[in-house]
Structures are given as C-alpha cells and as structure tokens.
Amino acid sequence: MVYLGSCLCKGVKFRVIGDFESFYLCHCRYCRKDTGTAHAANLFSASAKLEWLIRDTEIGIYKPHKSQHVKAFCKNCGSALPNLQMDGKLLVVPAGCLDTKLDKRPDAHIFFSNKASWDDSLELIHKFERLPE
C-alpha cells in the first residue's frame, strides 16, 4: 500500500510505502498535550518506508526529557508529521496527516487510565455538520 500525506501548509509532503501493523488512540498526558485534544491517533509500522517528497519548510522534533515520546512537526504550520523511533526501527504516523483514505480502524485505546476528565460519552453530545450558528 502507498499512503500520501502532508502538513496543513503543504510545505511538507511525504509518502509511506507499506502497511501499518497497528493503530492506537493514545490518551497519555504527552499525546493529549501535543495534540491539544483527548488523544493522539497514531499508526505504527516496523516495515513501512517513509519518503519525504517536499520539505520546503523545516521539520522540528521535540522529545520531552526522560520520555520515549517524540513529536515531529512542520515548523511553519505546526502540523504533526511522521517520525522514526527506536533507532529507525519504528515508523509512527499521525493518522490525521494522511491525505490518502485510511481503511484501517483503530486497534485500541492505550493509556486509557490517563484520559481527560471530559473525555466520556462524547458520542452522546450534540453533533453539527458545520460550525453552529
């Protein structure tokens, strides 16, 4: 499989060649902070290859002290981007940065005991197709 992705400003574009072995919704405090929402949605692969197609803007990497958490991002627009971890053995791709349709469903919620206090029964709240008036 080939997946295409980009950041919000399109200054970074990439291709992932291969399959994702897992798809997790992570509720750890690091993922909640770096996404600004209830959880991160990350795809993981030990076999897929990442190719950068356009790198017109710089890619930043942030790793909190004494943590295994890694965040790659476009330094222009701040969008989350793929990164290699575990000495290049693991590719982590934020699902939201893919432009190709993703048929894989999440495998599990992880670090669920760390979920935000307001992250409960969200499927029950009112839904709008657009910004409410």
Secondary structure as the mmCIF struct_conf table of DSSP 4:
data_model
#
loop_
_struct_conf.conf_type_id
_struct_conf.id
_struct_conf.beg_label_comp_id
_struct_conf.beg_label_asym_id
_struct_conf.beg_label_seq_id
_struct_conf.end_label_comp_id
_struct_conf.end_label_asym_id
_struct_conf.end_label_seq_id
STRN STRN1 VAL A 2 SER A 6
TURN_TY1_P TURN_TY1_P1 LEU A 8 CYS A 9
BEND BEND1 LYS A 10 GLY A 11
STRN STRN2 VAL A 12 ILE A 17
BEND BEND2 GLY A 18 GLY A 18
BEND BEND3 GLU A 21 GLU A 21
STRN STRN3 SER A 22 CYS A 26
BEND BEND4 CYS A 28 CYS A 28
HELX_RH_AL_P HELX_RH_AL_P1 ARG A 29 THR A 35
TURN_TY1_P TURN_TY1_P2 GLY A 36 GLY A 36
BEND BEND5 THR A 37 ALA A 38
STRN STRN4 ALA A 40 SER A 45
BEND BEND6 ALA A 46 SER A 47
STRN STRN5 LYS A 49 ARG A 55
BEND BEND7 ASP A 56 THR A 57
HELX_LH_PP_P HELX_LH_PP_P1 GLU A 58 GLU A 58
STRN STRN6 ILE A 59 TYR A 62
TURN_TY1_P TURN_TY1_P3 HIS A 65 LYS A 66
STRN STRN7 LYS A 71 CYS A 74
TURN_TY1_P TURN_TY1_P4 LYS A 75 CYS A 77
STRN STRN8 ALA A 80 LEU A 81
STRN STRN9 ASN A 83 GLN A 85
TURN_TY1_P TURN_TY1_P5 MET A 86 LYS A 89
STRN STRN10 LEU A 90 PRO A 94
HELX_RH_3T_P HELX_RH_3T_P1 ALA A 95 CYS A 97
STRN STRN11 LEU A 98 LEU A 98
BEND BEND8 THR A 100 THR A 100
HELX_LH_PP_P HELX_LH_PP_P2 LYS A 104 PRO A 106
STRN STRN12 ALA A 108 ILE A 110
BEND BEND9 PHE A 111 PHE A 111
HELX_RH_3T_P HELX_RH_3T_P2 PHE A 112 ASN A 114
TURN_TY1_P TURN_TY1_P6 SER A 117 TRP A 118
BEND BEND10 ASP A 120 SER A 121
HELX_RH_3T_P HELX_RH_3T_P3 LEU A 122 LEU A 124
BEND BEND11 ILE A 125 ILE A 125
BEND BEND12 GLU A 129 ARG A 130
#
